Amino acid sequence: MSQSPTIVIIDYGVGNTYSVINAILRLGYTKVKVSDKEADIKSADALILPGVGAFDEAVRNLKSHHLPEVLNETVLIQKKPILGICVGMQLLAEGSEENGWHEGLNWIPGKVKKLELPPSYAVPQVGWNNISFNNRDPLFSRTAESPNFYFDHSYHFETKPEHRLAWCDYGIEVTAAVQKDNIFGVQFHPEKSQTNGLKLFRGFFNSI
């Protein structure tokens, strides 16, 4: 693998692509593009699936850009590494109950459910929270113990313990990061998380 892998940020109309590409460029990676083209996605060394807003809108946009089939082939068959961010992570699940039940990509077992919290905790969860690890490699291999990241969400990914890389305490244990084979996801926004976010991107790209 070359020093500068080819990175494609999936463009499907609901991602925070500007901030994500700026964060990656700050790390010195030069082969970065935002695209929904099949040829670009299949030729990438690594993929980023960003996302902001509602799950159902994200699913509709993925389908309108004809992306699920391309992504299934690239990620599940070609085994290209992918990192989902916020709603992009939630799309990795079987589905979400946000605005009714909507099916996701179904790559990682689990469902996305509304945060049910003690009365003293606000929904959405907005702001900086420290996370704890179940497994530091590879995403958190460069961060210190209990690093903080920026969260902004009302729904969370309930998955099996073996797929949960990290979690944060927000009245309940909220899944902060997931992994299954070459598929990774983070609930927080690394592109808004300053140094720790950059370290996470570096850990992901170094792992490929």
Beta strands, then each sheet from edge to edge (+ up, - down):
strand 1: 7-10
strand 2: 32-35
strand 3: 46-49
strand 4: 82-85
strand 5: 95-96
strand 6: 102-103
strand 7: 110-114
strand 8: 125-133
strand 9: 148-153
strand 10: 155-159
strand 11: 164-169
strand 12: 173-180
strand 13: 183-186
sheet 1: 2+ 1+ 3+ 4+ 13+ 12- 11+ 8- 9+
sheet 2: 6+ 5- 7- 10+
end
